[in-house]
Amino acid sequence: MKSFFTVISLIFFAFSNAQLNQPQIWKHFVLQGKVKFVEENYVAKKKKDKETYTLEFSPEGKILKKEEISTDRKTSTILSYDSQNRQEKAWFRNFDNNKLVLESIMTFRYRNDSVFVNTDITDNGKKSNKSFTAILKDGLLVKYFGEKKGESRVTEFVYDDHNNVLSQTNYKNGEKSSIYEFTYNYDENGSVLTQTDVNENSITEFFPNGLIKSQNEFTYEYTYDSFGNWIRKIVFKNGKKYSESIRRITYFDEIKPNVSNFSAFHNGKLQ
């Protein structure tokens, strides 16, 4: 669950700074089996908000491409890796009404525990460049630093024994500017039961397989295929249906999921 919880804290980042901690393998996406492609169609209750999300993986389980498509918007991220299976490049594009409005290409250079990240950005035709340096420890992002608008920026992370983020502290020109904190409860197998966002005073509850069970006024229900991956998700707000998502999953394995078993799995339990 390392990357899943890391990403939760990174919602406060711009794209370029968060990329190092984005999910990269099947496990980080809570996927079972050799998944090749995932297409998720999301529909809100009022059926005005419709979105499609896609994920494409390599045979080794590395994420290669991510897309998010709505009525008038599309975002696409393509990733590549070096011979040591480390992230080498990330190509991000944002389209508005089929027009490319933002493009960024990130290049990663590794030296011991340091990663030097350079980003070339084209925003509505205007070109710019940004860079920052990150420090890794046992594959976890523990610190990164750079400049923004002439000010030095530093962010530090602290993890618990399960490699989940306990705190994210931001510094501006050497002074602490903000801190975000999280706490966790685990079961006897080390699976997360709950996560508390201390700043927001909100609690997220999880199923043993790592999927969200409840979050504030929202509750989640899932139907699974025979690989154990969800193919239908219903979200309820205060007990009333709020949204529904349907997933189509393609596997590298020749043996496909047994369709007759789809309805037999509910919220991670065999009925």
C-alpha positions as CSV (number, residue, x, y, z in Angstrom):
1,M,0.0,0.0,0.0
2,K,3.0,2.3,0.0
3,S,2.4,4.3,-3.1
4,F,-1.4,4.5,-2.6
5,F,-1.1,6.4,0.7
6,T,1.8,8.5,-0.5
7,V,-0.2,9.8,-3.4
8,I,-3.0,10.8,-1.0
9,S,-0.7,13.3,0.6
10,L,0.7,14.5,-2.7
11,I,-2.6,16.0,-3.9
12,F,-1.1,19.3,-2.6
13,F,1.6,19.1,-5.2
14,A,1.9,20.3,-8.8
15,F,2.2,17.5,-11.3
16,S,6.0,17.7,-11.6
17,N,6.7,17.3,-8.0
18,A,4.3,14.5,-7.4
19,Q,5.4,12.3,-10.3
20,L,8.1,10.5,-8.4
21,N,5.5,9.1,-5.9
22,Q,2.8,8.2,-8.4
23,P,1.7,4.5,-8.6
24,Q,3.9,2.6,-11.0
25,I,3.0,-1.2,-10.7
26,W,-0.1,-3.4,-10.5
27,K,0.1,-3.6,-6.7
28,H,0.0,0.2,-6.3
29,F,-3.2,0.3,-8.3
30,V,-4.7,-2.5,-6.2
31,L,-4.8,-4.8,-9.2
32,Q,-4.5,-8.6,-9.2
33,G,-3.1,-10.8,-12.0
34,K,-1.3,-9.8,-15.1
35,V,-3.4,-6.8,-16.1
36,K,-2.8,-5.4,-19.6
37,F,-5.4,-2.7,-19.9
38,V,-8.1,-1.1,-17.7
39,E,-11.0,1.1,-18.9
40,E,-13.2,2.7,-16.3
41,N,-16.4,4.6,-17.1
42,Y,-17.7,6.9,-14.4
43,V,-21.2,8.3,-14.3
44,A,-22.4,10.7,-11.6
45,K,-26.0,10.5,-10.2
46,K,-27.2,13.4,-12.4
47,K,-25.5,11.7,-15.4
48,K,-24.0,15.1,-16.4
49,D,-20.5,14.2,-15.3
50,K,-19.3,11.3,-17.4
51,E,-15.6,10.4,-17.5
52,T,-13.5,7.6,-18.8
53,Y,-10.1,6.6,-17.3
54,T,-7.7,4.2,-18.9
55,L,-4.5,2.4,-17.7
56,E,-2.1,0.5,-19.9
57,F,0.6,-1.8,-18.4
58,S,3.7,-3.6,-19.6
59,P,3.9,-7.4,-19.3
60,E,6.1,-6.8,-16.2
61,G,3.4,-4.7,-14.5
62,K,4.8,-1.2,-15.1
63,I,2.3,1.5,-15.9
64,L,2.9,2.8,-19.5
65,K,0.0,5.1,-20.2
66,K,-2.8,6.9,-18.3
67,E,-5.7,8.8,-19.8
68,E,-8.6,10.7,-18.4
69,I,-11.3,11.7,-20.9
70,S,-14.4,13.8,-20.3
71,T,-16.8,15.7,-22.6
72,D,-14.5,18.5,-23.5
73,R,-11.2,17.6,-21.8
74,K,-8.5,14.9,-22.1
75,T,-5.3,14.4,-20.1
76,S,-2.7,11.8,-21.1
77,T,0.5,10.6,-19.4
78,I,3.0,8.3,-21.1
79,L,5.9,6.9,-19.0
80,S,9.1,5.1,-19.9
81,Y,11.8,3.3,-17.8
82,D,15.5,2.7,-17.9
83,S,17.4,-0.6,-17.9
84,Q,17.1,-0.7,-14.1
85,N,13.3,-0.3,-14.2
86,R,13.5,3.2,-12.9
87,Q,11.3,6.0,-14.3
88,E,13.2,7.7,-17.1
89,K,10.7,10.0,-18.8
90,A,7.1,11.2,-18.3
91,W,5.2,12.9,-21.0
92,F,2.1,14.8,-19.9
93,R,-0.5,16.4,-22.3
94,N,-3.7,18.3,-21.5
95,F,-6.3,18.9,-24.2
96,D,-9.3,21.3,-24.1
97,N,-11.9,20.8,-26.8
98,N,-9.3,18.7,-28.7
99,K,-6.8,21.5,-28.6
100,L,-3.4,20.9,-26.9
101,V,-3.2,23.5,-24.2
102,L,-0.5,22.1,-21.9
103,E,2.4,19.8,-22.5
104,S,5.3,18.8,-20.2
105,I,8.2,16.4,-20.7
106,M,10.0,15.3,-17.5
107,T,13.4,13.7,-17.6
108,F,14.9,11.8,-14.6
109,R,18.6,11.4,-13.9
110,Y,19.8,9.2,-11.0
111,R,22.9,9.5,-9.0
112,N,23.1,7.3,-5.8
113,D,20.1,8.3,-3.7
114,S,19.5,11.5,-5.6
115,V,17.2,12.1,-8.6
116,F,17.5,15.2,-10.8
117,V,14.3,16.1,-12.5
118,N,14.1,18.5,-15.5
119,T,10.7,19.5,-16.9
120,D,10.2,21.3,-20.3
121,I,6.7,22.9,-20.3
122,T,4.6,24.4,-23.1
123,D,1.6,26.2,-21.7
124,N,-0.7,27.7,-24.4
125,G,2.3,28.1,-26.6
126,K,4.5,29.7,-23.9
127,K,7.7,27.6,-23.2
128,S,9.3,27.4,-19.8
129,N,11.6,25.0,-17.8
130,K,11.6,23.8,-14.2
131,S,13.8,21.5,-12.3
132,F,14.1,20.1,-8.8
133,T,16.2,17.5,-6.9
134,A,14.7,14.7,-5.0
135,I,16.3,12.4,-2.3
136,L,15.2,8.8,-2.1
137,K,15.7,6.3,0.7
138,D,14.8,2.7,0.1
139,G,12.8,3.8,-2.9
140,L,10.8,6.3,-1.0
141,L,10.8,10.0,-1.7
142,V,12.0,11.6,1.6
143,K,12.9,15.1,0.4
144,Y,12.9,17.4,-2.6
145,F,14.0,20.9,-3.2
146,G,14.0,23.5,-5.9
147,E,12.9,27.1,-6.6
148,K,9.6,28.7,-7.4
149,K,9.1,32.3,-8.3
150,G,12.6,33.1,-6.9
151,E,11.9,31.4,-3.6
152,S,13.6,28.2,-2.3
153,R,11.1,25.4,-1.7
154,V,11.8,22.2,0.3
155,T,9.4,19.4,1.1
156,E,10.2,16.6,3.6
157,F,8.3,13.3,4.2
158,V,8.2,11.0,7.2
159,Y,6.9,7.4,6.9
160,D,5.8,4.8,9.4
161,D,7.1,1.2,9.5
162,H,4.6,0.2,6.8
163,N,6.0,2.9,4.4
164,N,2.9,5.1,4.6
165,V,3.2,8.8,4.9
166,L,3.0,10.2,8.4
167,S,3.8,13.8,7.6
168,Q,4.6,16.1,4.7
169,T,6.3,19.4,5.7
170,N,6.8,22.3,3.3
171,Y,9.4,25.0,3.7
172,K,9.7,28.3,1.9
173,N,13.0,30.2,2.1
174,G,14.0,28.1,5.1
175,E,10.8,28.7,7.1
176,K,8.1,26.1,7.7
177,S,5.1,27.1,5.6
178,S,2.7,24.1,6.1
179,I,2.5,20.6,7.4
180,Y,0.1,17.8,6.6
181,E,-0.2,14.8,9.0
182,F,-1.8,11.3,8.8
183,T,-2.3,8.4,11.2
184,Y,-3.2,4.8,10.5
185,N,-4.7,1.7,12.1
186,Y,-3.6,-1.7,10.9
187,D,-4.9,-5.3,11.3
188,E,-2.8,-8.2,12.4
189,N,-1.6,-8.7,8.8
190,G,-0.4,-5.2,8.4
191,S,-3.2,-4.1,6.1
192,V,-4.6,-0.6,6.7
193,L,-7.9,-0.4,8.4
194,T,-8.3,3.3,8.7
195,Q,-6.4,6.5,7.7
196,T,-6.9,9.7,9.5
197,D,-6.2,13.1,7.8
198,V,-5.3,15.1,10.9
199,N,-5.5,18.5,9.1
200,E,-9.0,17.8,7.7
201,N,-10.1,15.7,10.7
202,S,-11.4,13.1,8.3
203,I,-11.2,9.3,8.4
204,T,-11.0,6.9,5.5
205,E,-11.8,3.2,6.1
206,F,-10.5,0.4,3.9
207,F,-11.4,-3.2,3.0
208,P,-8.6,-5.8,3.6
209,N,-7.7,-5.7,-0.1
210,G,-6.8,-2.0,0.1
211,L,-9.9,-0.4,-1.6
212,I,-11.8,2.4,0.1
213,K,-14.8,1.3,2.2
214,S,-15.9,4.7,3.5
215,Q,-14.8,8.3,3.6
216,N,-16.7,10.8,5.6
217,E,-20.3,10.7,4.3
218,F,-19.4,8.4,1.4
219,T,-19.5,4.6,1.3
220,Y,-18.3,2.3,-1.4
221,E,-19.5,-1.1,-2.7
222,Y,-17.7,-3.2,-5.3
223,T,-18.3,-6.2,-7.5
224,Y,-15.3,-8.3,-8.5
225,D,-14.2,-10.6,-11.3
226,S,-12.6,-13.9,-10.6
227,F,-9.1,-12.4,-10.5
228,G,-10.2,-10.3,-7.5
229,N,-10.3,-7.0,-9.4
230,W,-13.4,-4.8,-9.1
231,I,-15.5,-4.4,-12.3
232,R,-18.3,-2.3,-10.7
233,K,-18.2,0.4,-8.1
234,I,-21.1,2.2,-6.5
235,V,-20.6,5.2,-4.3
236,F,-23.3,6.3,-1.8
237,K,-23.5,9.7,-0.2
238,N,-25.4,9.6,3.1
239,G,-26.9,6.3,2.1
240,K,-28.1,7.5,-1.4
241,K,-26.5,6.5,-4.6
242,Y,-24.0,9.1,-5.8
243,S,-22.1,7.6,-8.7
244,E,-21.3,4.4,-10.5
245,S,-18.2,3.1,-12.3
246,I,-17.9,0.2,-14.6
247,R,-14.5,-1.3,-15.5
248,R,-13.4,-3.4,-18.4
249,I,-10.1,-5.2,-17.7
250,T,-7.9,-7.0,-20.3
251,Y,-5.3,-9.5,-19.1
252,F,-2.0,-10.7,-20.6
253,D,-3.0,-14.2,-19.5
254,E,-4.8,-16.2,-22.1
255,I,-7.3,-17.5,-19.5
256,K,-10.0,-14.8,-19.1
257,P,-12.0,-14.2,-15.9
258,N,-14.9,-16.4,-15.4
259,V,-17.9,-14.2,-16.1
260,S,-20.2,-16.5,-14.1
261,N,-18.2,-15.6,-11.0
262,F,-18.7,-11.9,-11.3
263,S,-21.7,-11.7,-9.1
264,A,-20.3,-14.1,-6.6
265,F,-17.8,-11.6,-5.2
266,H,-19.0,-8.6,-3.3
267,N,-16.7,-6.2,-1.3
268,G,-13.9,-8.7,-1.3
269,K,-15.9,-11.6,0.1
270,L,-17.1,-14.7,-1.5
271,Q,-20.9,-14.8,-1.1
